[in-house]
Amino acid sequence: MTHPAPGDEPAIDVLIADDDPVVRFGLRMMLSGAPDLRVVAEAGDGAEAVELARRHRPDVVLMDIRMPGTDGLTATETLRRGSPAPQVMVLTTFDADAHVLRALRAGAAGFLLKDTPPDELVVAIRHAAQGRPVLSPEVTRRLIARVTDSDQDGRRATARRRLDVLGEREREVAVDIGAGLSNAEIAARRFLGLTTVKTHVSSILAKLGLNNRVQVALLVQEAGLSDDDRPG
């Protein structure tokens, strides 16, 4: 996946999946100016994205959601179930969309609007490659609020039941993840060592059956949890 680049800096391999060749060309051009990014393949639909990802092992996939045949949502779900699983960044023209939320629940690292400025796109890809979520807690809350189904109370209750498996300290860390805090910020806030926080995060992901922090944040937001909530 990641390979040495000139100057011994790690290169981030990127796969672009979009059914519009003009969009793919534009994205490739935007990324070409970043020395640490390398576009290794382009796909025109979800099935091709999955096949090329298996062949090239990219670190990050830029995935359009609406594509003919196998769409980007199905492809995201397939890729995130694989091992090793690339980070997936959803590309969309809508900033609050049910398909985007489903992709995030499936394990996408975040989403970007197709008109995102080149410098922001590059930074987002770098963050995704590091396993850092590429959306703010505010965006998460707004997204959930706009596309949630009518059974909001039922969804909240279900999310809270899922979080009941966490211990008190894990629950606190999960709430902090939902607030968009980094491991270092959580460590400072909770007076914990960074290694301890990382251990708690790994335990949270394992207990909840999730594979990234975005999914934890979504679950916390759906549960409506805050620092005022305690187990029991």
C-alpha positions in Angstrom: 0.0 0.0 0.0 2.2 2.8 1.2 5.6 2.9 -0.6 8.7 5.1 -0.2 8.6 8.3 -2.2 11.5 10.5 -3.2 13.2 11.8 -0.1 12.2 8.7 1.8 8.8 10.2 2.6 5.9 7.7 2.6 3.7 8.0 -0.4 -0.1 7.8 -0.1 -1.5 5.7 -2.9 -5.0 6.9 -4.0 -7.6 5.2 -6.2 -10.3 7.4 -7.8 -13.7 6.0 -8.4 -16.2 8.1 -10.4 -18.3 7.3 -13.5 -17.5 10.8 -15.0 -14.1 10.8 -16.7 -13.9 14.5 -16.5 -14.3 14.4 -12.7 -11.6 11.7 -12.5 -9.2 13.8 -14.7 -9.8 16.8 -12.5 -9.2 14.9 -9.3 -6.0 13.4 -10.7 -4.8 16.9 -11.7 -5.6 18.3 -8.3 -3.6 15.6 -6.6 -0.7 15.7 -9.0 0.8 18.7 -7.2 1.2 16.9 -3.9 4.5 15.1 -3.7 3.3 12.6 -1.2 0.2 11.5 -3.1 0.1 9.1 -6.0 -2.9 8.1 -8.0 -2.5 4.4 -8.7 -5.7 3.6 -10.5 -9.1 5.0 -11.7 -12.4 3.2 -11.8 -15.7 4.0 -13.5 -18.0 2.1 -11.2 -18.1 0.3 -7.9 -17.2 -3.2 -9.2 -14.2 -1.9 -11.0 -13.2 0.1 -7.9 -13.2 -3.1 -5.8 -11.2 -5.1 -8.3 -8.6 -2.3 -8.8 -8.3 -1.8 -5.0 -7.6 -5.5 -4.6 -4.9 -5.3 -7.3 -3.2 -2.0 -6.3 -3.8 -1.9 -2.5 -4.4 1.9 -2.3 -4.2 3.6 1.1 -7.2 5.9 0.3 -10.1 5.5 -2.2 -12.0 8.6 -3.3 -15.5 7.0 -3.9 -18.4 8.6 -5.8 -21.6 7.3 -4.3 -23.9 7.5 -7.4 -22.4 5.3 -10.2 -24.2 2.9 -12.6 -24.1 -0.8 -12.0 -22.4 -1.3 -8.6 -22.7 2.0 -6.8 -20.2 3.5 -4.4 -22.1 2.5 -1.3 -22.0 -1.2 -2.1 -18.3 -0.8 -3.1 -17.5 0.9 0.2 -19.1 -1.8 2.2 -17.2 -4.5 0.3 -13.8 -2.7 0.6 -14.2 -2.0 4.3 -14.9 -5.7 5.0 -11.6 -6.6 3.3 -8.2 -7.0 4.8 -6.3 -4.9 4.5 -9.1 -2.4 4.1 -8.3 1.0 2.4 -9.7 4.2 3.9 -12.7 5.4 1.8 -13.5 9.0 1.3 -17.0 9.5 -0.1 -17.4 12.1 -2.9 -20.8 13.8 -3.1 -22.6 16.9 -4.3 -24.8 16.9 -1.3 -23.6 17.6 2.2 -26.5 15.9 4.0 -27.6 12.8 2.2 -28.9 9.4 3.4 -26.4 7.6 1.1 -23.5 9.5 2.7 -24.7 8.5 6.2 -25.0 4.9 5.1 -21.5 5.0 3.7 -20.1 6.4 7.0 -21.9 3.7 8.9 -20.3 1.2 6.6 -16.9 2.4 7.6 -16.1 5.4 5.3 -13.6 7.8 6.9 -15.6 10.8 5.9 -16.9 12.7 2.9 -16.0 15.5 0.6 -18.1 17.7 -1.6 -17.0 17.5 -5.2 -16.2 21.2 -5.3 -13.8 21.0 -2.3 -10.7 23.2 -3.0 -7.6 21.3 -4.0 -5.6 22.1 -0.9 -8.4 20.9 1.4 -8.8 17.7 -0.7 -5.1 17.0 -0.2 -5.2 17.6 3.5 -8.3 15.4 3.8 -6.6 12.5 2.0 -3.6 12.8 4.3 -5.9 12.7 7.4 -7.8 9.7 6.0 -4.6 7.8 5.4 -3.6 8.4 9.0 -7.0 7.0 10.2 -8.3 10.4 11.2 -11.9 11.2 10.5 -12.6 13.7 7.8 -15.8 15.4 9.2 -16.5 17.5 12.2 -18.9 16.6 15.0 -21.1 19.5 13.9 -21.3 18.0 10.4 -22.1 14.6 11.9 -24.9 16.0 14.0 -26.4 17.9 11.1 -26.1 14.9 8.8 -27.9 12.7 11.2 -30.6 15.3 11.9 -31.4 15.8 8.2 -31.6 12.2 7.1 -32.7 10.3 10.1 -35.8 8.2 9.7 -39.0 8.8 11.6 -38.1 6.3 14.3 -35.7 8.7 15.9 -36.5 7.5 19.4 -36.1 3.9 18.4 -32.7 4.6 16.8 -31.5 6.4 19.9 -32.6 3.6 22.2 -30.8 1.1 19.9 -27.6 3.1 19.9 -27.7 3.4 23.7 -28.2 -0.3 24.1 -25.1 -0.9 21.9 -23.1 1.4 24.0 -24.1 -0.3 27.2 -21.3 -2.9 26.6 -18.7 -0.3 27.3 -17.2 0.3 30.8 -17.4 3.7 32.4 -14.0 4.9 31.2 -14.6 3.5 27.7 -17.9 5.3 27.6 -16.2 8.6 28.5 -13.6 8.1 25.8 -16.4 7.3 23.3 -18.2 10.5 24.2 -15.0 12.4 23.6 -14.6 10.7 20.2 -18.1 11.9 19.4 -17.1 15.4 20.4 -14.3 15.2 17.8 -11.4 15.0 20.2 -8.1 13.4 19.2 -6.3 10.8 21.3 -4.0 13.5 22.7 -6.9 15.8 23.6 -8.7 12.9 25.3 -5.6 12.0 27.2 -5.2 15.6 28.5 -8.9 15.9 29.3 -9.2 12.6 31.1 -5.7 12.8 32.7 -4.7 9.5 31.0 -1.6 8.4 29.2 -1.8 8.4 25.4 -1.1 4.6 25.3 -4.0 4.1 27.7 -6.3 6.1 25.5 -5.3 4.1 22.4 -6.0 0.9 24.4 -9.5 2.2 25.3 -10.2 3.2 21.6 -9.1 -0.2 20.4 -11.4 -1.9 23.0 -14.3 0.4 22.1 -14.0 -0.6 18.4 -13.7 -4.3 19.3 -16.7 -4.3 21.7 -18.9 -2.4 19.3 -17.8 -4.3 16.2 -16.8 -1.1 14.5 -13.7 -0.3 12.4 -13.1 3.4 12.8 -13.7 6.5 14.9 -16.3 8.0 12.5 -18.5 5.0 13.2 -18.0 5.5 17.0 -18.9 9.2 16.6 -22.0 8.4 14.6 -23.2 5.9 17.3 -22.5 8.4 20.1 -24.4 11.2 18.2 -27.3 8.8 17.5 -27.5 7.9 21.2 -27.5 11.6 22.1 -24.8 11.1 24.6 -22.8 13.8 26.4 -20.5 14.2 29.4 -23.6 14.3 31.6 -24.5 10.7 30.7 -23.1 7.9 32.8 -23.5 4.1 32.5 -26.6 2.7 34.2 
